[in-house]
């Protein structure tokens, strides 16, 4: 009986009350952005992404599958690479697939309010004037920790 009470007690805590989607994107104005400084990039020579931003597509916010916008800048370039993704709750995370077979990534809410983005093993591919490939198995672009920022910073 005590175990049952413990289980129900845990389910009532905020960590279990929100789905990953609700925890990461409490509103359609939620935005995450990380700009890497020149010092950070110098100490991580295998990192190609200089900036990464992520936010929901407002038109899909109430839909069963959440649409996200993902924008990146490559080190040493002013080209903006963009992608759209469809995301669903999967256990304690959001599992997201980039449109056009661009790859997949997982979003994990962190207790400090930041977001952990893990690139899938197949990597991510973006097209602009050229292509940007973000590897999921090598280099320093496999995991990004993004702080929440004001909505006007979103892609």
ChimeraX attribute file (.defattr): number of C-alpha atoms within 10 A of each C-alpha:
attribute: neighborCount
match mode: 1-to-1
recipient: residues
	/A:1	5
	/A:2	7
	/A:3	8
	/A:4	9
	/A:5	10
	/A:6	11
	/A:7	10
	/A:8	11
	/A:9	11
	/A:10	13
	/A:11	13
	/A:12	12
	/A:13	10
	/A:14	10
	/A:15	13
	/A:16	12
	/A:17	12
	/A:18	15
	/A:19	18
	/A:20	23
	/A:21	22
	/A:22	12
	/A:23	19
	/A:24	23
	/A:25	19
	/A:26	12
	/A:27	15
	/A:28	15
	/A:29	17
	/A:30	19
	/A:31	23
	/A:32	24
	/A:33	26
	/A:34	18
	/A:35	15
	/A:36	15
	/A:37	11
	/A:38	11
	/A:39	8
	/A:40	12
	/A:41	16
	/A:42	11
	/A:43	10
	/A:44	13
	/A:45	10
	/A:46	12
	/A:47	19
	/A:48	20
	/A:49	22
	/A:50	19
	/A:51	16
	/A:52	23
	/A:53	22
	/A:54	25
	/A:55	24
	/A:56	25
	/A:57	18
	/A:58	16
	/A:59	10
	/A:60	14
	/A:61	17
	/A:62	12
	/A:63	9
	/A:64	11
	/A:65	15
	/A:66	21
	/A:67	23
	/A:68	22
	/A:69	19
	/A:70	21
	/A:71	19
	/A:72	24
	/A:73	19
	/A:74	18
	/A:75	15
	/A:76	9
	/A:77	9
	/A:78	9
	/A:79	14
	/A:80	17
	/A:81	19
	/A:82	19
	/A:83	21
	/A:84	21
	/A:85	22
	/A:86	20
	/A:87	23
	/A:88	17
	/A:89	18
	/A:90	14
	/A:91	9
	/A:92	15
	/A:93	20
	/A:94	21
	/A:95	22
	/A:96	24
	/A:97	21
	/A:98	21
	/A:99	14
	/A:100	11
	/A:101	9
	/A:102	17
	/A:103	22
	/A:104	22
	/A:105	22
	/A:106	19
	/A:107	24
	/A:108	19
	/A:109	21
	/A:110	15
	/A:111	9
	/A:112	7
	/A:113	12
	/A:114	17
	/A:115	21
	/A:116	17
	/A:117	21
	/A:118	19
	/A:119	22
	/A:120	20
	/A:121	14
	/A:122	15
	/A:123	19
	/A:124	21
	/A:125	20
	/A:126	23
	/A:127	13
	/A:128	11
	/A:129	9
	/A:130	8
	/A:131	10
	/A:132	20
	/A:133	17
	/A:134	23
	/A:135	19
	/A:136	20
	/A:137	13
	/A:138	12
	/A:139	14
	/A:140	17
	/A:141	21
	/A:142	19
	/A:143	16
	/A:144	17
	/A:145	18
	/A:146	20
	/A:147	17
	/A:148	21
	/A:149	16
	/A:150	11
	/A:151	15
	/A:152	9
	/A:153	15
	/A:154	20
	/A:155	21
